[in-house]
Amino acid sequence: WLIHGVDIYTVKDYLGHKRIATTQRYLHLVPTHAERAVRAAQNAEREELEQFVQDLSGRHMGDTTSAEVELELVEMR
């Protein structure tokens, strides 16, 4: 389940582990778990920011929007 992206707390609860440390023992079987989780979060954040910029300006990031405006929007987050 961890390999397929189910979060560790869901796995913990489903398996009936009382402590997260018990579930964490299995993380060695998923060596890229942390890397994939961080990448997924970064991708989601980028998509949210792009949607925010598009909603605000009616454009996509990088579509000739001034760099200053894009920088201000990024800093607001």
mmCIF file of the N, C-alpha and C atoms, coordinates in Angstrom:
data_MODEL
# 
_entry.id   MODEL 
# 
loop_
_atom_site.group_PDB 
_atom_site.id 
_atom_site.type_symbol 
_atom_site.label_atom_id 
_atom_site.label_alt_id 
_atom_site.label_comp_id 
_atom_site.label_asym_id 
_atom_site.label_entity_id 
_atom_site.label_seq_id 
_atom_site.pdbx_PDB_ins_code 
_atom_site.Cartn_x 
_atom_site.Cartn_y 
_atom_site.Cartn_z 
_atom_site.occupancy 
_atom_site.B_iso_or_equiv 
_atom_site.pdbx_formal_charge 
_atom_site.auth_seq_id 
_atom_site.auth_comp_id 
_atom_site.auth_asym_id 
_atom_site.auth_atom_id 
_atom_site.pdbx_PDB_model_num 
ATOM 1   N N  . TRP A 1 1  ? 0.819  -1.196 0.000   1.00 0.00 ? 1  TRP A N  1 
ATOM 2   C CA . TRP A 1 1  ? 0.000  0.000  0.000   1.00 0.00 ? 1  TRP A CA 1 
ATOM 3   C C  . TRP A 1 1  ? 0.860  1.256  0.000   1.00 0.00 ? 1  TRP A C  1 
ATOM 4   N N  . LEU A 1 2  ? 1.922  1.212  0.782   1.00 0.00 ? 2  LEU A N  1 
ATOM 5   C CA . LEU A 1 2  ? 2.816  2.367  0.813   1.00 0.00 ? 2  LEU A CA 1 
ATOM 6   C C  . LEU A 1 2  ? 3.433  2.606  -0.560  1.00 0.00 ? 2  LEU A C  1 
ATOM 7   N N  . ILE A 1 3  ? 3.784  1.536  -1.231  1.00 0.00 ? 3  ILE A N  1 
ATOM 8   C CA . ILE A 1 3  ? 4.380  1.645  -2.569  1.00 0.00 ? 3  ILE A CA 1 
ATOM 9   C C  . ILE A 1 3  ? 3.409  2.323  -3.531  1.00 0.00 ? 3  ILE A C  1 
ATOM 10  N N  . HIS A 1 4  ? 2.124  2.105  -3.332  1.00 0.00 ? 4  HIS A N  1 
ATOM 11  C CA . HIS A 1 4  ? 1.118  2.664  -4.233  1.00 0.00 ? 4  HIS A CA 1 
ATOM 12  C C  . HIS A 1 4  ? 0.561  3.991  -3.760  1.00 0.00 ? 4  HIS A C  1 
ATOM 13  N N  . GLY A 1 5  ? 1.212  4.588  -2.754  1.00 0.00 ? 5  GLY A N  1 
ATOM 14  C CA . GLY A 1 5  ? 0.864  5.949  -2.385  1.00 0.00 ? 5  GLY A CA 1 
ATOM 15  C C  . GLY A 1 5  ? -0.123 6.126  -1.249  1.00 0.00 ? 5  GLY A C  1 
ATOM 16  N N  . VAL A 1 6  ? -0.531 5.036  -0.603  1.00 0.00 ? 6  VAL A N  1 
ATOM 17  C CA . VAL A 1 6  ? -1.418 5.199  0.557   1.00 0.00 ? 6  VAL A CA 1 
ATOM 18  C C  . VAL A 1 6  ? -0.584 5.780  1.683   1.00 0.00 ? 6  VAL A C  1 
ATOM 19  N N  . ASP A 1 7  ? -1.113 6.813  2.348   1.00 0.00 ? 7  ASP A N  1 
ATOM 20  C CA . ASP A 1 7  ? -0.317 7.456  3.391   1.00 0.00 ? 7  ASP A CA 1 
ATOM 21  C C  . ASP A 1 7  ? -0.144 6.519  4.581   1.00 0.00 ? 7  ASP A C  1 
ATOM 22  N N  . ILE A 1 8  ? 0.948  6.713  5.286   1.00 0.00 ? 8  ILE A N  1 
ATOM 23  C CA . ILE A 1 8  ? 1.340  5.803  6.356   1.00 0.00 ? 8  ILE A CA 1 
ATOM 24  C C  . ILE A 1 8  ? 0.324  5.760  7.498   1.00 0.00 ? 8  ILE A C  1 
ATOM 25  N N  . TYR A 1 9  ? -0.362 6.855  7.763   1.00 0.00 ? 9  TYR A N  1 
ATOM 26  C CA . TYR A 1 9  ? -1.341 6.868  8.850   1.00 0.00 ? 9  TYR A CA 1 
ATOM 27  C C  . TYR A 1 9  ? -2.576 6.028  8.505   1.00 0.00 ? 9  TYR A C  1 
ATOM 28  N N  . THR A 1 10 ? -2.959 6.029  7.243   1.00 0.00 ? 10 THR A N  1 
ATOM 29  C CA . THR A 1 10 ? -4.062 5.171  6.805   1.00 0.00 ? 10 THR A CA 1 
ATOM 30  C C  . THR A 1 10 ? -3.669 3.715  6.938   1.00 0.00 ? 10 THR A C  1 
ATOM 31  N N  . VAL A 1 11 ? -2.456 3.378  6.523   1.00 0.00 ? 11 VAL A N  1 
ATOM 32  C CA . VAL A 1 11 ? -1.953 2.008  6.647   1.00 0.00 ? 11 VAL A CA 1 
ATOM 33  C C  . VAL A 1 11 ? -1.924 1.609  8.122   1.00 0.00 ? 11 VAL A C  1 
ATOM 34  N N  . LYS A 1 12 ? -1.418 2.489  8.970   1.00 0.00 ? 12 LYS A N  1 
ATOM 35  C CA . LYS A 1 12 ? -1.349 2.224  10.415  1.00 0.00 ? 12 LYS A CA 1 
ATOM 36  C C  . LYS A 1 12 ? -2.727 1.881  10.967  1.00 0.00 ? 12 LYS A C  1 
ATOM 37  N N  . ASP A 1 13 ? -3.699 2.738  10.660  1.00 0.00 ? 13 ASP A N  1 
ATOM 38  C CA . ASP A 1 13 ? -5.048 2.524  11.175  1.00 0.00 ? 13 ASP A CA 1 
ATOM 39  C C  . ASP A 1 13 ? -5.666 1.239  10.636  1.00 0.00 ? 13 ASP A C  1 
ATOM 40  N N  . TYR A 1 14 ? -5.491 0.993  9.348   1.00 0.00 ? 14 TYR A N  1 
ATOM 41  C CA . TYR A 1 14 ? -6.082 -0.189 8.733   1.00 0.00 ? 14 TYR A CA 1 
ATOM 42  C C  . TYR A 1 14 ? -5.503 -1.468 9.320   1.00 0.00 ? 14 TYR A C  1 
ATOM 43  N N  . LEU A 1 15 ? -4.194 -1.463 9.570   1.00 0.00 ? 15 LEU A N  1 
ATOM 44  C CA . LEU A 1 15 ? -3.552 -2.652 10.117  1.00 0.00 ? 15 LEU A CA 1 
ATOM 45  C C  . LEU A 1 15 ? -3.742 -2.786 11.619  1.00 0.00 ? 15 LEU A C  1 
ATOM 46  N N  . GLY A 1 16 ? -4.277 -1.748 12.254  1.00 0.00 ? 16 GLY A N  1 
ATOM 47  C CA . GLY A 1 16 ? -4.542 -1.810 13.678  1.00 0.00 ? 16 GLY A CA 1 
ATOM 48  C C  . GLY A 1 16 ? -3.322 -1.580 14.547  1.00 0.00 ? 16 GLY A C  1 
ATOM 49  N N  . HIS A 1 17 ? -2.286 -0.971 13.973  1.00 0.00 ? 17 HIS A N  1 
ATOM 50  C CA . HIS A 1 17 ? -1.101 -0.667 14.768  1.00 0.00 ? 17 HIS A CA 1 
ATOM 51  C C  . HIS A 1 17 ? -1.441 0.447  15.751  1.00 0.00 ? 17 HIS A C  1 
ATOM 52  N N  . LYS A 1 18 ? -0.984 0.292  16.987  1.00 0.00 ? 18 LYS A N  1 
ATOM 53  C CA . LYS A 1 18 ? -1.237 1.323  17.990  1.00 0.00 ? 18 LYS A CA 1 
ATOM 54  C C  . LYS A 1 18 ? -0.261 2.480  17.870  1.00 0.00 ? 18 LYS A C  1 
ATOM 55  N N  . ARG A 1 19 ? 0.943  2.178  17.405  1.00 0.00 ? 19 ARG A N  1 
ATOM 56  C CA . ARG A 1 19 ? 1.980  3.209  17.297  1.00 0.00 ? 19 ARG A CA 1 
ATOM 57  C C  . ARG A 1 19 ? 2.446  3.319  15.848  1.00 0.00 ? 19 ARG A C  1 
ATOM 58  N N  . ILE A 1 20 ? 2.699  4.533  15.421  1.00 0.00 ? 20 ILE A N  1 
ATOM 59  C CA . ILE A 1 20 ? 3.190  4.755  14.058  1.00 0.00 ? 20 ILE A CA 1 
ATOM 60  C C  . ILE A 1 20 ? 4.548  4.090  13.864  1.00 0.00 ? 20 ILE A C  1 
ATOM 61  N N  . ALA A 1 21 ? 5.310  3.955  14.934  1.00 0.00 ? 21 ALA A N  1 
ATOM 62  C CA . ALA A 1 21 ? 6.633  3.325  14.848  1.00 0.00 ? 21 ALA A CA 1 
ATOM 63  C C  . ALA A 1 21 ? 6.535  1.884  14.331  1.00 0.00 ? 21 ALA A C  1 
ATOM 64  N N  . THR A 1 22 ? 5.448  1.214  14.682  1.00 0.00 ? 22 THR A N  1 
ATOM 65  C CA . THR A 1 22 ? 5.258  -0.157 14.193  1.00 0.00 ? 22 THR A CA 1 
ATOM 66  C C  . THR A 1 22 ? 5.118  -0.161 12.683  1.00 0.00 ? 22 THR A C  1 
ATOM 67  N N  . THR A 1 23 ? 4.333  0.755  12.168  1.00 0.00 ? 23 THR A N  1 
ATOM 68  C CA . THR A 1 23 ? 4.133  0.843  10.718  1.00 0.00 ? 23 THR A CA 1 
ATOM 69  C C  . THR A 1 23 ? 5.407  1.305  10.028  1.00 0.00 ? 23 THR A C  1 
ATOM 70  N N  . GLN A 1 24 ? 6.145  2.195  10.669  1.00 0.00 ? 24 GLN A N  1 
ATOM 71  C CA . GLN A 1 24 ? 7.373  2.714  10.068  1.00 0.00 ? 24 GLN A CA 1 
ATOM 72  C C  . GLN A 1 24 ? 8.415  1.633  9.832   1.00 0.00 ? 24 GLN A C  1 
ATOM 73  N N  . ARG A 1 25 ? 8.312  0.544  10.541  1.00 0.00 ? 25 ARG A N  1 
ATOM 74  C CA . ARG A 1 25 ? 9.254  -0.565 10.314  1.00 0.00 ? 25 ARG A CA 1 
ATOM 75  C C  . ARG A 1 25 ? 9.225  -1.030 8.858   1.00 0.00 ? 25 ARG A C  1 
ATOM 76  N N  . TYR A 1 26 ? 8.097  -0.867 8.212   1.00 0.00 ? 26 TYR A N  1 
ATOM 77  C CA . TYR A 1 26 ? 7.931  -1.342 6.846   1.00 0.00 ? 26 TYR A CA 1 
ATOM 78  C C  . TYR A 1 26 ? 8.404  -0.343 5.802   1.00 0.00 ? 26 TYR A C  1 
ATOM 79  N N  . LEU A 1 27 ? 8.771  0.847  6.216   1.00 0.00 ? 27 LEU A N  1 
ATOM 80  C CA . LEU A 1 27 ? 9.202  1.857  5.253   1.00 0.00 ? 27 LEU A CA 1 
ATOM 81  C C  . LEU A 1 27 ? 10.477 1.466  4.524   1.00 0.00 ? 27 LEU A C  1 
ATOM 82  N N  . HIS A 1 28 ? 11.300 0.621  5.129   1.00 0.00 ? 28 HIS A N  1 
ATOM 83  C CA . HIS A 1 28 ? 12.518 0.203  4.430   1.00 0.00 ? 28 HIS A CA 1 
ATOM 84  C C  . HIS A 1 28 ? 12.188 -0.553 3.143   1.00 0.00 ? 28 HIS A C  1 
ATOM 85  N N  . LEU A 1 29 ? 10.985 -1.055 3.049   1.00 0.00 ? 29 LEU A N  1 
ATOM 86  C CA . LEU A 1 29 ? 10.550 -1.737 1.833   1.00 0.00 ? 29 LEU A CA 1 
ATOM 87  C C  . LEU A 1 29 ? 10.169 -0.761 0.728   1.00 0.00 ? 29 LEU A C  1 
ATOM 88  N N  . VAL A 1 30 ? 10.047 0.513  1.098   1.00 0.00 ? 30 VAL A N  1 
ATOM 89  C CA . VAL A 1 30 ? 9.653  1.559  0.161   1.00 0.00 ? 30 VAL A CA 1 
ATOM 90  C C  . VAL A 1 30 ? 10.701 2.666  0.228   1.00 0.00 ? 30 VAL A C  1 
ATOM 91  N N  . PRO A 1 31 ? 11.897 2.432  -0.322  1.00 0.00 ? 31 PRO A N  1 
ATOM 92  C CA . PRO A 1 31 ? 12.988 3.402  -0.161  1.00 0.00 ? 31 PRO A CA 1 
ATOM 93  C C  . PRO A 1 31 ? 12.726 4.760  -0.795  1.00 0.00 ? 31 PRO A C  1 
ATOM 94  N N  . THR A 1 32 ? 11.863 4.829  -1.764  1.00 0.00 ? 32 THR A N  1 
ATOM 95  C CA . THR A 1 32 ? 11.600 6.111  -2.429  1.00 0.00 ? 32 THR A CA 1 
ATOM 96  C C  . THR A 1 32 ? 10.343 6.786  -1.883  1.00 0.00 ? 32 THR A C  1 
ATOM 97  N N  . HIS A 1 33 ? 9.792  6.265  -0.793  1.00 0.00 ? 33 HIS A N  1 
ATOM 98  C CA . HIS A 1 33 ? 8.535  6.790  -0.246  1.00 0.00 ? 33 HIS A CA 1 
ATOM 99  C C  . HIS A 1 33 ? 8.616  8.288  0.045   1.00 0.00 ? 33 HIS A C  1 
ATOM 100 N N  . ALA A 1 34 ? 9.637  8.699  0.767   1.00 0.00 ? 34 ALA A N  1 
ATOM 101 C CA . ALA A 1 34 ? 9.761  10.113 1.130   1.00 0.00 ? 34 ALA A CA 1 
ATOM 102 C C  . ALA A 1 34 ? 9.956  10.973 -0.105  1.00 0.00 ? 34 ALA A C  1 
ATOM 103 N N  . GLU A 1 35 ? 10.792 10.530 -1.003  1.00 0.00 ? 35 GLU A N  1 
ATOM 104 C CA . GLU A 1 35 ? 11.057 11.299 -2.220  1.00 0.00 ? 35 GLU A CA 1 
ATOM 105 C C  . GLU A 1 35 ? 9.780  11.474 -3.036  1.00 0.00 ? 35 GLU A C  1 
ATOM 106 N N  . ARG A 1 36 ? 9.010  10.420 -3.190  1.00 0.00 ? 36 ARG A N  1 
ATOM 107 C CA . ARG A 1 36 ? 7.765  10.511 -3.952  1.00 0.00 ? 36 ARG A CA 1 
ATOM 108 C C  . ARG A 1 36 ? 6.754  11.416 -3.256  1.00 0.00 ? 36 ARG A C  1 
ATOM 109 N N  . ALA A 1 37 ? 6.688  11.338 -1.940  1.00 0.00 ? 37 ALA A N  1 
ATOM 110 C CA . ALA A 1 37 ? 5.745  12.175 -1.194  1.00 0.00 ? 37 ALA A CA 1 
ATOM 111 C C  . ALA A 1 37 ? 6.096  13.646 -1.348  1.00 0.00 ? 37 ALA A C  1 
ATOM 112 N N  . VAL A 1 38 ? 7.382  13.963 -1.269  1.00 0.00 ? 38 VAL A N  1 
ATOM 113 C CA . VAL A 1 38 ? 7.812  15.354 -1.424  1.00 0.00 ? 38 VAL A CA 1 
ATOM 114 C C  . VAL A 1 38 ? 7.544  15.838 -2.840  1.00 0.00 ? 38 VAL A C  1 
ATOM 115 N N  . ARG A 1 39 ? 7.860  15.023 -3.826  1.00 0.00 ? 39 ARG A N  1 
ATOM 116 C CA . ARG A 1 39 ? 7.593  15.409 -5.224  1.00 0.00 ? 39 ARG A CA 1 
ATOM 117 C C  . ARG A 1 39 ? 6.112  15.647 -5.463  1.00 0.00 ? 39 ARG A C  1 
ATOM 118 N N  . ALA A 1 40 ? 5.277  14.779 -4.919  1.00 0.00 ? 40 ALA A N  1 
ATOM 119 C CA . ALA A 1 40 ? 3.828  14.933 -5.091  1.00 0.00 ? 40 ALA A CA 1 
ATOM 120 C C  . ALA A 1 40 ? 3.358  16.233 -4.460  1.00 0.00 ? 40 ALA A C  1 
ATOM 121 N N  . ALA A 1 41 ? 3.887  16.547 -3.281  1.00 0.00 ? 41 ALA A N  1 
ATOM 122 C CA . ALA A 1 41 ? 3.516  17.801 -2.619  1.00 0.00 ? 41 ALA A CA 1 
ATOM 123 C C  . ALA A 1 41 ? 3.985  19.004 -3.426  1.00 0.00 ? 41 ALA A C  1 
ATOM 124 N N  . GLN A 1 42 ? 5.195  18.932 -3.961  1.00 0.00 ? 42 GLN A N  1 
ATOM 125 C CA . GLN A 1 42 ? 5.715  20.031 -4.770  1.00 0.00 ? 42 GLN A CA 1 
ATOM 126 C C  . GLN A 1 42 ? 4.881  20.209 -6.031  1.00 0.00 ? 42 GLN A C  1 
ATOM 127 N N  . ASN A 1 43 ? 4.516  19.120 -6.675  1.00 0.00 ? 43 ASN A N  1 
ATOM 128 C CA . ASN A 1 43 ? 3.698  19.201 -7.885  1.00 0.00 ? 43 ASN A CA 1 
ATOM 129 C C  . ASN A 1 43 ? 2.328  19.793 -7.577  1.00 0.00 ? 43 ASN A C  1 
ATOM 130 N N  . ALA A 1 44 ? 1.729  19.358 -6.472  1.00 0.00 ? 44 ALA A N  1 
ATOM 131 C CA . ALA A 1 44 ? 0.418  19.890 -6.089  1.00 0.00 ? 44 ALA A CA 1 
ATOM 132 C C  . ALA A 1 44 ? 0.512  21.381 -5.791  1.00 0.00 ? 44 ALA A C  1 
ATOM 133 N N  . GLU A 1 45 ? 1.576  21.779 -5.095  1.00 0.00 ? 45 GLU A N  1 
ATOM 134 C CA . GLU A 1 45 ? 1.754  23.198 -4.778  1.00 0.00 ? 45 GLU A CA 1 
ATOM 135 C C  . GLU A 1 45 ? 1.936  24.026 -6.050  1.00 0.00 ? 45 GLU A C  1 
ATOM 136 N N  . ARG A 1 46 ? 2.729  23.517 -6.996  1.00 0.00 ? 46 ARG A N  1 
ATOM 137 C CA . ARG A 1 46 ? 2.938  24.218 -8.257  1.00 0.00 ? 46 ARG A CA 1 
ATOM 138 C C  . ARG A 1 46 ? 1.620  24.360 -9.025  1.00 0.00 ? 46 ARG A C  1 
ATOM 139 N N  . GLU A 1 47 ? 0.838  23.281 -9.062  1.00 0.00 ? 47 GLU A N  1 
ATOM 140 C CA . GLU A 1 47 ? -0.445 23.332 -9.764  1.00 0.00 ? 47 GLU A CA 1 
ATOM 141 C C  . GLU A 1 47 ? -1.395 24.326 -9.104  1.00 0.00 ? 47 GLU A C  1 
ATOM 142 N N  . GLU A 1 48 ? -1.414 24.358 -7.772  1.00 0.00 ? 48 GLU A N  1 
ATOM 143 C CA . GLU A 1 48 ? -2.251 25.330 -7.066  1.00 0.00 ? 48 GLU A CA 1 
ATOM 144 C C  . GLU A 1 48 ? -1.828 26.757 -7.386  1.00 0.00 ? 48 GLU A C  1 
ATOM 145 N N  . LEU A 1 49 ? -0.531 26.988 -7.402  1.00 0.00 ? 49 LEU A N  1 
ATOM 146 C CA . LEU A 1 49 ? -0.016 28.322 -7.692  1.00 0.00 ? 49 LEU A CA 1 
ATOM 147 C C  . LEU A 1 49 ? -0.349 28.721 -9.127  1.00 0.00 ? 49 LEU A C  1 
ATOM 148 N N  . GLU A 1 50 ? -0.180 27.793 -10.056 1.00 0.00 ? 50 GLU A N  1 
ATOM 149 C CA . GLU A 1 50 ? -0.511 28.099 -11.450 1.00 0.00 ? 50 GLU A CA 1 
ATOM 150 C C  . GLU A 1 50 ? -1.991 28.409 -11.592 1.00 0.00 ? 50 GLU A C  1 
ATOM 151 N N  . GLN A 1 51 ? -2.839 27.647 -10.887 1.00 0.00 ? 51 GLN A N  1 
ATOM 152 C CA . GLN A 1 51 ? -4.281 27.901 -10.949 1.00 0.00 ? 51 GLN A CA 1 
ATOM 153 C C  . GLN A 1 51 ? -4.609 29.250 -10.333 1.00 0.00 ? 51 GLN A C  1 
ATOM 154 N N  . PHE A 1 52 ? -3.948 29.584 -9.228  1.00 0.00 ? 52 PHE A N  1 
ATOM 155 C CA . PHE A 1 52 ? -4.150 30.869 -8.567  1.00 0.00 ? 52 PHE A CA 1 
ATOM 156 C C  . PHE A 1 52 ? -3.789 32.011 -9.505  1.00 0.00 ? 52 PHE A C  1 
ATOM 157 N N  . VAL A 1 53 ? -2.651 31.898 -10.164 1.00 0.00 ? 53 VAL A N  1 
ATOM 158 C CA . VAL A 1 53 ? -2.210 32.942 -11.091 1.00 0.00 ? 53 VAL A CA 1 
ATOM 159 C C  . VAL A 1 53 ? -3.181 33.046 -12.256 1.00 0.00 ? 53 VAL A C  1 
ATOM 160 N N  . GLN A 1 54 ? -3.613 31.899 -12.761 1.00 0.00 ? 54 GLN A N  1 
ATOM 161 C CA . GLN A 1 54 ? -4.554 31.922 -13.883 1.00 0.00 ? 54 GLN A CA 1 
ATOM 162 C C  . GLN A 1 54 ? -5.885 32.553 -13.463 1.00 0.00 ? 54 GLN A C  1 
ATOM 163 N N  . ASP A 1 55 ? -6.382 32.192 -12.289 1.00 0.00 ? 55 ASP A N  1 
ATOM 164 C CA . ASP A 1 55 ? -7.637 32.767 -11.810 1.00 0.00 ? 55 ASP A CA 1 
ATOM 165 C C  . ASP A 1 55 ? -7.508 34.267 -11.598 1.00 0.00 ? 55 ASP A C  1 
ATOM 166 N N  . LEU A 1 56 ? -6.361 34.685 -11.093 1.00 0.00 ? 56 LEU A N  1 
ATOM 167 C CA . LEU A 1 56 ? -6.144 36.088 -10.793 1.00 0.00 ? 56 LEU A CA 1 
ATOM 168 C C  . LEU A 1 56 ? -5.958 36.926 -12.052 1.00 0.00 ? 56 LEU A C  1 
ATOM 169 N N  . SER A 1 57 ? -5.227 36.371 -12.992 1.00 0.00 ? 57 SER A N  1 
ATOM 170 C CA . SER A 1 57 ? -4.874 37.175 -14.158 1.00 0.00 ? 57 SER A CA 1 
ATOM 171 C C  . SER A 1 57 ? -5.489 36.681 -15.460 1.00 0.00 ? 57 SER A C  1 
ATOM 172 N N  . GLY A 1 58 ? -6.100 35.508 -15.418 1.00 0.00 ? 58 GLY A N  1 
ATOM 173 C CA . GLY A 1 58 ? -6.638 34.955 -16.650 1.00 0.00 ? 58 GLY A CA 1 
ATOM 174 C C  . GLY A 1 58 ? -5.555 34.374 -17.543 1.00 0.00 ? 58 GLY A C  1 
ATOM 175 N N  . ARG A 1 59 ? -4.358 34.190 -17.002 1.00 0.00 ? 59 ARG A N  1 
ATOM 176 C CA . ARG A 1 59 ? -3.232 33.670 -17.781 1.00 0.00 ? 59 ARG A CA 1 
ATOM 177 C C  . ARG A 1 59 ? -2.560 32.549 -17.030 1.00 0.00 ? 59 ARG A C  1 
ATOM 178 N N  . HIS A 1 60 ? -1.704 31.818 -17.738 1.00 0.00 ? 60 HIS A N  1 
ATOM 179 C CA . HIS A 1 60 ? -0.854 30.800 -17.132 1.00 0.00 ? 60 HIS A CA 1 
ATOM 180 C C  . HIS A 1 60 ? 0.461  31.440 -16.727 1.00 0.00 ? 60 HIS A C  1 
ATOM 181 N N  . MET A 1 61 ? 1.108  30.891 -15.682 1.00 0.00 ? 61 MET A N  1 
ATOM 182 C CA . MET A 1 61 ? 2.418  31.414 -15.296 1.00 0.00 ? 61 MET A CA 1 
ATOM 183 C C  . MET A 1 61 ? 3.358  31.305 -16.492 1.00 0.00 ? 61 MET A C  1 
ATOM 184 N N  . GLY A 1 62 ? 4.107  32.331 -16.722 1.00 0.00 ? 62 GLY A N  1 
ATOM 185 C CA . GLY A 1 62 ? 5.056  32.328 -17.826 1.00 0.00 ? 62 GLY A CA 1 
ATOM 186 C C  . GLY A 1 62 ? 4.484  32.853 -19.130 1.00 0.00 ? 62 GLY A C  1 
ATOM 187 N N  . ASP A 1 63 ? 3.184  33.111 -19.187 1.00 0.00 ? 63 ASP A N  1 
ATOM 188 C CA . ASP A 1 63 ? 2.543  33.586 -20.414 1.00 0.00 ? 63 ASP A CA 1 
ATOM 189 C C  . ASP A 1 63 ? 2.711  35.086 -20.592 1.00 0.00 ? 63 ASP A C  1 
ATOM 190 N N  . THR A 1 64 ? 3.842  35.609 -20.584 1.00 0.00 ? 64 THR A N  1 
ATOM 191 C CA . THR A 1 64 ? 4.115  37.037 -20.732 1.00 0.00 ? 64 THR A CA 1 
ATOM 192 C C  . THR A 1 64 ? 3.632  37.869 -19.550 1.00 0.00 ? 64 THR A C  1 
ATOM 193 N N  . THR A 1 65 ? 3.243  37.206 -18.465 1.00 0.00 ? 65 THR A N  1 
ATOM 194 C CA . THR A 1 65 ? 2.951  37.948 -17.240 1.00 0.00 ? 65 THR A CA 1 
ATOM 195 C C  . THR A 1 65 ? 4.284  38.487 -16.761 1.00 0.00 ? 65 THR A C  1 
ATOM 196 N N  . SER A 1 66 ? 4.293  39.688 -16.266 1.00 0.00 ? 66 SER A N  1 
ATOM 197 C CA . SER A 1 66 ? 5.564  40.256 -15.856 1.00 0.00 ? 66 SER A CA 1 
ATOM 198 C C  . SER A 1 66 ? 6.168  39.431 -14.726 1.00 0.00 ? 66 SER A C  1 
ATOM 199 N N  . ALA A 1 67 ? 7.470  39.339 -14.732 1.00 0.00 ? 67 ALA A N  1 
ATOM 200 C CA . ALA A 1 67 ? 8.187  38.580 -13.712 1.00 0.00 ? 67 ALA A CA 1 
ATOM 201 C C  . ALA A 1 67 ? 7.914  39.142 -12.330 1.00 0.00 ? 67 ALA A C  1 
ATOM 202 N N  . GLU A 1 68 ? 7.750  40.448 -12.243 1.00 0.00 ? 68 GLU A N  1 
ATOM 203 C CA . GLU A 1 68 ? 7.491  41.065 -10.950 1.00 0.00 ? 68 GLU A CA 1 
ATOM 204 C C  . GLU A 1 68 ? 6.156  40.596 -10.373 1.00 0.00 ? 68 GLU A C  1 
ATOM 205 N N  . VAL A 1 69 ? 5.138  40.519 -11.212 1.00 0.00 ? 69 VAL A N  1 
ATOM 206 C CA . VAL A 1 69 ? 3.822  40.075 -10.755 1.00 0.00 ? 69 VAL A CA 1 
ATOM 207 C C  . VAL A 1 69 ? 3.897  38.624 -10.301 1.00 0.00 ? 69 VAL A C  1 
ATOM 208 N N  . GLU A 1 70 ? 4.546  37.776 -11.086 1.00 0.00 ? 70 GLU A N  1 
ATOM 209 C CA . GLU A 1 70 ? 4.673  36.374 -10.710 1.00 0.00 ? 70 GLU A CA 1 
ATOM 210 C C  . GLU A 1 70 ? 5.431  36.236 -9.401  1.00 0.00 ? 70 GLU A C  1 
ATOM 211 N N  . LEU A 1 71 ? 6.493  36.999 -9.229  1.00 0.00 ? 71 LEU A N  1 
ATOM 212 C CA . LEU A 1 71 ? 7.285  36.938 -8.004  1.00 0.00 ? 71 LEU A CA 1 
ATOM 213 C C  . LEU A 1 71 ? 6.441  37.371 -6.809  1.00 0.00 ? 71 LEU A C  1 
ATOM 214 N N  . GLU A 1 72 ? 5.660  38.420 -6.965  1.00 0.00 ? 72 GLU A N  1 
ATOM 215 C CA . GLU A 1 72 ? 4.800  38.871 -5.873  1.00 0.00 ? 72 GLU A CA 1 
ATOM 216 C C  . GLU A 1 72 ? 3.791  37.793 -5.494  1.00 0.00 ? 72 GLU A C  1 
ATOM 217 N N  . LEU A 1 73 ? 3.236  37.114 -6.482  1.00 0.00 ? 73 LEU A N  1 
ATOM 218 C CA . LEU A 1 73 ? 2.266  36.058 -6.212  1.00 0.00 ? 73 LEU A CA 1 
ATOM 219 C C  . LEU A 1 73 ? 2.919  34.895 -5.485  1.00 0.00 ? 73 LEU A C  1 
ATOM 220 N N  . VAL A 1 74 ? 4.101  34.534 -5.877  1.00 0.00 ? 74 VAL A N  1 
ATOM 221 C CA . VAL A 1 74 ? 4.834  33.460 -5.212  1.00 0.00 ? 74 VAL A CA 1 
ATOM 222 C C  . VAL A 1 74 ? 5.140  33.845 -3.780  1.00 0.00 ? 74 VAL A C  1 
ATOM 223 N N  . GLU A 1 75 ? 5.555  35.065 -3.550  1.00 0.00 ? 75 GLU A N  1 
ATOM 224 C CA . GLU A 1 75 ? 5.913  35.515 -2.205  1.00 0.00 ? 75 GLU A CA 1 
ATOM 225 C C  . GLU A 1 75 ? 4.684  35.592 -1.304  1.00 0.00 ? 75 GLU A C  1 
ATOM 226 N N  . MET A 1 76 ? 3.504  35.802 -1.876  1.00 0.00 ? 76 MET A N  1 
ATOM 227 C CA . MET A 1 76 ? 2.283  35.864 -1.079  1.00 0.00 ? 76 MET A CA 1 
ATOM 228 C C  . MET A 1 76 ? 1.965  34.523 -0.448  1.00 0.00 ? 76 MET A C  1 
ATOM 229 N N  . ARG A 1 77 ? 2.388  33.452 -1.062  1.00 0.00 ? 77 ARG A N  1 
ATOM 230 C CA . ARG A 1 77 ? 2.103  32.115 -0.542  1.00 0.00 ? 77 ARG A CA 1 
ATOM 231 C C  . ARG A 1 77 ? 2.992  31.904 0.618   1.00 0.00 ? 77 ARG A C  1 
# 
